[in-house]
Amino acid sequence: MLRYAITRRSRSRAFTLVELLVVIAIIGVLIALLLPAVQQARESARRMQCSNNMKQTALAMHTYHDIHGILPLPGYGGNHLGWSASILPQLEQNAIAEGLDYTTGSHVATGRVKYGIARIDAYLCPSAPSSEIYSPRTDEVYNGQQCYAIHYFGILGPQGTNATSGQAYDCQNLSEAFGGKCTEGIMWEKGSKFRDVTDGLSNTYLMGENSWKDMPYRRYWLRGEYNDSRGKLFLISKNIQSPVNSGVDDKWNTVAFGSMHPGGAMFSRGDGSVTFVPETVDFATFLAGASKAGNEPVSTN
């Protein structure tokens, strides 16, 4: 009799199949409710890190300007390097800076590619997909390891019409296969000084994010400039011709800025500040932010 009572009491504590299914359903609903919040929190942290990376790079350019009296060039045709190599000492990457070959005629084949496998966190957005972290080029591999890419590109200038003056922004050789170059941005091939930015450093873009998935012109972070019979190619500096996140990729120098952050991309300004530019930004305002001396009205672009 006692054994029967104990067995009966034990059975009464067990879950029925219906109760178990209800518990599982509740857990599923809770996970479904919490997962978007967790993903949003993770993206918020990644976006903050992306902003910090851009700020670190912008401040490195400020330090370079303080030392040399001019901003680094978007590219150096003689050795194919660009601003990403110029500011290495300011990013505490002296070992790489001292090992690079800066002589005219030096290029990837000289052994520079061995430095491309060094990960420069300040040049990478944590929200970028894995497909965009490395260069897809087979000649940008060292000892079987792919070279790291770069996600923050200098602003050569705006391509389009100045809404204030009604005149076209100054751009040259746009008929070239690579897309020519615009000359009114901070990243000017002859070098800009902060005093040249008469529109105000806080109103002018210095760099923009370019980390969107399947961007076809991804190369490793030490590639700055390239020249051949087709024209001049800037690998880590671009014209602004298309809206943010538009995915336009007609030509190398005019590929659209964009990111995997929902709704826009990060941009740094000449004063070192960083802002999130929504893909819905007025396009004339966006162009105005890319010119250093267009005399457009001050805005929150």
Secondary structure in CASP SS format (residue, H / E / C, confidence):
PFRMAT SS
TARGET T0000
AUTHOR 0000-0000-0000
METHOD secondary structure of the structure
MODEL  1
M C 1.00
L H 1.00
R H 1.00
Y H 1.00
A H 1.00
I H 1.00
T H 1.00
R H 1.00
R H 1.00
S H 1.00
R H 1.00
S H 1.00
R H 1.00
A C 1.00
F C 1.00
T C 1.00
L H 1.00
V H 1.00
E H 1.00
L H 1.00
L H 1.00
V H 1.00
V H 1.00
I H 1.00
A H 1.00
I H 1.00
I H 1.00
G H 1.00
V H 1.00
L H 1.00
I H 1.00
A H 1.00
L H 1.00
L H 1.00
L H 1.00
P H 1.00
A H 1.00
V H 1.00
Q H 1.00
Q H 1.00
A H 1.00
R H 1.00
E H 1.00
S H 1.00
A H 1.00
R H 1.00
R H 1.00
M H 1.00
Q H 1.00
C H 1.00
S H 1.00
N H 1.00
N H 1.00
M H 1.00
K H 1.00
Q H 1.00
T H 1.00
A H 1.00
L H 1.00
A H 1.00
M H 1.00
H H 1.00
T H 1.00
Y H 1.00
H H 1.00
D H 1.00
I H 1.00
H H 1.00
G C 1.00
I C 1.00
L C 1.00
P C 1.00
L C 1.00
P C 1.00
G C 1.00
Y C 1.00
G C 1.00
G C 1.00
N C 1.00
H C 1.00
L C 1.00
G C 1.00
W H 1.00
S H 1.00
A H 1.00
S H 1.00
I C 1.00
L C 1.00
P H 1.00
Q H 1.00
L H 1.00
E C 1.00
Q C 1.00
N H 1.00
A H 1.00
I H 1.00
A H 1.00
E H 1.00
G H 1.00
L C 1.00
D C 1.00
Y C 1.00
T C 1.00
T C 1.00
G C 1.00
S C 1.00
H C 1.00
V H 1.00
A H 1.00
T H 1.00
G C 1.00
R H 1.00
V H 1.00
K H 1.00
Y H 1.00
G H 1.00
I H 1.00
A C 1.00
R C 1.00
I C 1.00
D H 1.00
A H 1.00
Y H 1.00
L C 1.00
C C 1.00
P C 1.00
S C 1.00
A C 1.00
P C 1.00
S H 1.00
S H 1.00
E H 1.00
I C 1.00
Y E 1.00
S C 1.00
P C 1.00
R C 1.00
T C 1.00
D C 1.00
E C 1.00
V E 1.00
Y E 1.00
N C 1.00
G C 1.00
Q E 1.00
Q E 1.00
C C 1.00
Y E 1.00
A E 1.00
I C 1.00
H C 1.00
Y E 1.00
F E 1.00
G E 1.00
I E 1.00
L E 1.00
G E 1.00
P E 1.00
Q C 1.00
G C 1.00
T E 1.00
N C 1.00
A C 1.00
T C 1.00
S C 1.00
G C 1.00
Q C 1.00
A E 1.00
Y C 1.00
D C 1.00
C E 1.00
Q E 1.00
N C 1.00
L C 1.00
S C 1.00
E C 1.00
A C 1.00
F C 1.00
G C 1.00
G C 1.00
K E 1.00
C E 1.00
T C 1.00
E C 1.00
G C 1.00
I C 1.00
M C 1.00
W C 1.00
E C 1.00
K C 1.00
G C 1.00
S C 1.00
K C 1.00
F H 1.00
R H 1.00
D H 1.00
V C 1.00
T C 1.00
D C 1.00
G C 1.00
L H 1.00
S H 1.00
N H 1.00
T C 1.00
Y E 1.00
L E 1.00
M E 1.00
G E 1.00
E E 1.00
N E 1.00
S C 1.00
W C 1.00
K C 1.00
D C 1.00
M C 1.00
P C 1.00
Y C 1.00
R C 1.00
R C 1.00
Y E 1.00
W C 1.00
L C 1.00
R C 1.00
G C 1.00
E E 1.00
Y E 1.00
N E 1.00
D E 1.00
S C 1.00
R C 1.00
G E 1.00
K E 1.00
L E 1.00
F E 1.00
L C 1.00
I C 1.00
S E 1.00
K E 1.00
N E 1.00
I E 1.00
Q C 1.00
S C 1.00
P C 1.00
V C 1.00
N C 1.00
S C 1.00
G C 1.00
V C 1.00
D C 1.00
D C 1.00
K C 1.00
W H 1.00
N H 1.00
T H 1.00
V C 1.00
A C 1.00
F C 1.00
G E 1.00
S C 1.00
M C 1.00
H C 1.00
P C 1.00
G C 1.00
G E 1.00
A E 1.00
M E 1.00
F E 1.00
S E 1.00
R E 1.00
G C 1.00
D C 1.00
G C 1.00
S C 1.00
V E 1.00
T E 1.00
F E 1.00
V E 1.00
P E 1.00
E C 1.00
T C 1.00
V C 1.00
D C 1.00
F H 1.00
A H 1.00
T H 1.00
F H 1.00
L H 1.00
A H 1.00
G H 1.00
A H 1.00
S C 1.00
K C 1.00
A C 1.00
G C 1.00
N C 1.00
E C 1.00
P C 1.00
V C 1.00
S C 1.00
T C 1.00
N C 1.00
END
